[in-house]
């Protein structure tokens, strides 16, 4: 489980394919003393398990399901990703609960740059818009962000200079893809409200 408050950026140093598995080595500047094998790390919105680690990098593995449902299909050597270690019981809840389970891939439709801040307009499939509410939370590339405005098939998020500096949003361009995770509460509410047949 994660909070959506990025701890920094990582750079993909290598991708190795082994049949259906892709192994990714990520160079980073996090506290390596607090990263161990079997730890979960959110990599731009995807919860991945550390299988190897050394002084300044760690390795994770991905299966086809993860790759096909996320922007991982576009990752290459040099790709910058957002990093967050799994939350602790003592973690300040600055964002909202994120599982690291990507619901869909969305696109940046427009970016308005101001002197220090920026507004990103995000294009979303119509079927997902019902989960997006103004002033509610969304998970984009692993970040917990507030919806500033909603339209028919898109919504806006406003980013402060700090976020642009410490995350990959500072390098994003129009038409770039992002991992979207909607609020798990919305999905539970929808599921509970559906009629269910009892198995006999």
N, C-alpha and C positions, 0 to 999 in steps of 0.2 A: 504494500500500500504506500502511496506517495501523497505529497501535499500540493504538487505543482509549482513549488518554489525552486527554481533551478539553482544548483550550486556552482555551476560553471559550464564550460564548453569542453568538448572532446573532439579530436580529429581522428578520422578513420585512417589507420596506418596501413592496413592490409585486409583483403578479403580472400579467404581460401574456400574453395568449393570441394566437398567430399560427398559425392552422390547427392542425397537430398538435403544435406546439411551445409550451411554457410557459416564459417567461423570468421569473426571480425575482431581485429585487434584495434583497440582504441587508446591513443595517447591522451593523457589528461594531466591536470594539475591539482586534483583533489588530494585529500590526506590519504596517502596510500596505506598508512598504518591502520586505517579504519575501513579497508576493503579486503575481503577475504573470499576464497573460493566458496561457492554456493550462495553468496550474497546476491540479492536482487538489485539491479540498477536500472533506472528509467533512462532509456536512450531515445531522446526526442519522442517521448510518449509511448515507447514500447518497453514493457517490463522484460528484462533479459537476465539470465543467470551467469554469474562470473564462473568460468571454468578454468582459467589460468590468470595469474597476475604477477607482475614484477614491480620494480621501483617506480616506473612512470607510465605503465600501461596495464590494461586488462584485456582478456579475451572472452567473448560471449559467442553463443551459437544460436542460429535461427533455422526453423523448419519452414517448408513451403507455405504453410498456412499463414505464418507471421509475415513472410515476405510479400505474399500476394495481397494481403489486406492492409498494407502499410506503405509508407514511402521508402521502406528499406529496399524495394525493387529498384530504386533510382540511386542508391548509395554507391559511391566509388571511393577509391583512395583519395584522401583530401577533403571528403565531405565533413562539414562541421555539424556536430549534433549537441543537443542539450543534455546535461547529466544531472541526475538527482539520485542519491542513495535512498534506500527504503527508510521510511519514517520510524522514529523511536517513540516509546510511550511518553517521553518527555519533550517531544518535538512541539514547538509552537505551531499552531494550526493557522498559518498565514494565508493559505490558499483554500482548497477543498479536497475531499477524498478523490484520488485518482488511482485506478487499478493498474494502469499501464496496458490496458486492453483496447486497441484501436478499433473504433466503430466504422470509420470510413476515411477516405482521403479526400481533402478539399483543396481548393485552389485560391491563391491570392488574386483577387480581381482588380484591385487598385491599391495604391499606397499614396497617402498624402504626407509629405515630409514638411515639418515645420522647423523652427530654429533649433529646437532640441528634441522634440517629441515627434510622434507619427501616428497616423490612423491607418489601420489596415482594413480593407474591405474584403470579406471572405465569401466566396461563392460556395453554396451548399446545395446538394441534391434536395429536391422538394420534400422527399420522404423524411428527411432528417430535420427540416425546419420546425416541425412541431415540438421538438425537444429544446429549441433555442428560445430563451425568454430574455427580454430586455432587463439589464442589471443582474442577470443570472450568471452562473459560471459556465465556462467551457474549458476543455483541455485541448490546447493546440501545441503540437510538438512537445508535449510534456509540461507545458506551462499552464497554470491556473490563471485564466484571464476573464475579465468582466465584459459582458456584452454591452456595448455603449448604445447601439441602435440596431433595430432589425427591419428588414424589408421583405419582399416576397420570397426571394431566393438567395439572399445574402445578409450578412450582418457586419457591423463594425466593431473593432476593438481599438482602444487607445493605449499606446505604449509610452512609458516614461523613459528618459535617457538611460537610467540605470539598467532597465530591462534590455534595451537595445544594445547596450555595451556588453553585458555578461552572457547574452544568449545569441543563438544563431539568427534571430530576427534582424539584427543589424546588417546581415549580409543577404537578406531575402529580397527577391525581385518579383515584379508582377508576373503571374502565371506559374510561379513556384508552387509546389505541392506541400501540404501540411497534414500531419496526423491529427484526426479529430476524435476525442473521446467525450461523449456527452455525460451529463451527470447521472450516476447510477441510480439515484433516487427517482428520476423521471422514468427510467426503464422499469423499475420495480412497481411504481404506481400504475403504469400502463398495463403491466402483466397482471396485477391484482384486479384491475377493473375489467379484464376480459372474462367472458364466460368459460368455465372449465368443466369438462366432463369427468365424472368419477370413474376410475378404472375398477372394474369388478373382477 
